[in-house]
Structures are given as structure tokens and as C-alpha cells.
Amino acid sequence: MSSNGDIRENFERRRKRSLVVEVRDELERMILCGEVGAGEHLNEYTLAEQMGVSRAPVREAARSLERDVL
């Protein structure tokens, strides 16, 4: 049986991943709708503040989009 620490760690990882996916989806929408211009610099602090999240999920979402060449 898993310990409480393992369960909490797994839960936190799943929850964080879903937040990254939500932020990624929003960033993708902003790009595709033209709210963010081609080559425009994205400020992770500003985006995080606007989305009400920390900078980490914004950073991870941006990396994900970059990997997908969006």
C-alpha cells in the first residue's frame, strides 16, 4: 500500500500537470487569436499575474508550446 507521502506527491503532480495544460491551452488560444503577435516576447510574470497562477506553470506551458513549434 502507498504511503500518505506518495499519494500526496502523485496528487500534486497530477494537479500541477493539469494547471500547466490549462495555461498552455490559454496561451495557445491567445497566439492563434492574434492576441499575441508573432515573435512577441512573453513576460511570464505578467502572464502569471493575469492568469492568477505562479510563474512555474506559465514557464512549463511556454516550453511545451515551443517544443510543438507554435
C-alpha positions as CSV (number, residue, x, y, z in Angstrom):
1,M,0.0,0.0,0.0
2,S,1.2,3.5,-0.8
3,S,2.2,5.9,2.0
4,N,0.4,9.2,2.5
5,G,3.5,11.0,1.2
6,D,3.4,9.0,-2.1
7,I,-0.3,9.7,-2.5
8,R,0.1,13.4,-1.9
9,E,3.1,13.6,-4.2
10,N,1.1,11.9,-7.0
11,F,-1.9,14.1,-6.5
12,E,0.2,17.3,-6.5
13,R,1.9,16.1,-9.7
14,R,-1.4,15.4,-11.5
15,R,-2.9,18.7,-10.2
16,K,0.2,20.7,-11.4
17,R,0.1,19.0,-14.8
18,S,-3.5,19.9,-15.3
19,L,-2.8,23.5,-14.4
20,V,0.1,23.6,-16.9
21,V,-2.3,22.1,-19.6
22,E,-4.9,24.8,-18.8
23,V,-2.3,27.6,-19.0
24,R,-0.9,26.0,-22.2
25,D,-4.4,26.0,-23.8
26,E,-4.9,29.6,-22.9
27,L,-1.5,30.7,-24.3
28,E,-2.3,28.7,-27.5
29,R,-5.6,30.4,-27.8
30,M,-4.0,33.8,-27.3
31,I,-1.5,33.1,-30.0
32,L,-4.0,31.6,-32.5
33,C,-6.5,34.5,-32.0
34,G,-3.8,37.1,-32.6
35,E,-3.7,38.5,-29.0
36,V,0.0,37.7,-29.0
37,G,1.9,38.7,-32.1
38,A,4.4,36.6,-34.0
39,G,7.8,36.9,-32.3
40,E,6.3,38.9,-29.5
41,H,8.2,38.5,-26.2
42,L,6.0,36.9,-23.5
43,N,6.6,38.1,-20.0
44,E,6.0,35.1,-17.7
45,Y,5.5,37.3,-14.6
46,T,2.8,39.4,-16.4
47,L,1.1,36.3,-17.8
48,A,1.1,34.5,-14.5
49,E,-0.4,37.6,-12.8
50,Q,-3.1,37.9,-15.5
51,M,-4.0,34.2,-15.2
52,G,-3.8,34.1,-11.4
53,V,-1.1,31.4,-11.3
54,S,2.5,31.2,-10.3
55,R,5.3,31.6,-13.0
56,A,6.2,27.9,-13.0
57,P,3.1,26.7,-14.9
58,V,3.4,29.6,-17.4
59,R,7.1,28.7,-17.9
60,E,6.3,25.0,-18.4
61,A,3.4,25.8,-20.8
62,A,5.6,28.1,-22.9
63,R,8.2,25.4,-23.1
64,S,5.6,22.9,-24.2
65,L,4.3,25.3,-26.9
66,E,7.9,26.0,-28.0
67,R,8.6,22.2,-28.4
68,D,5.5,22.0,-30.6
69,V,6.7,25.0,-32.6
70,L,3.6,27.1,-32.1
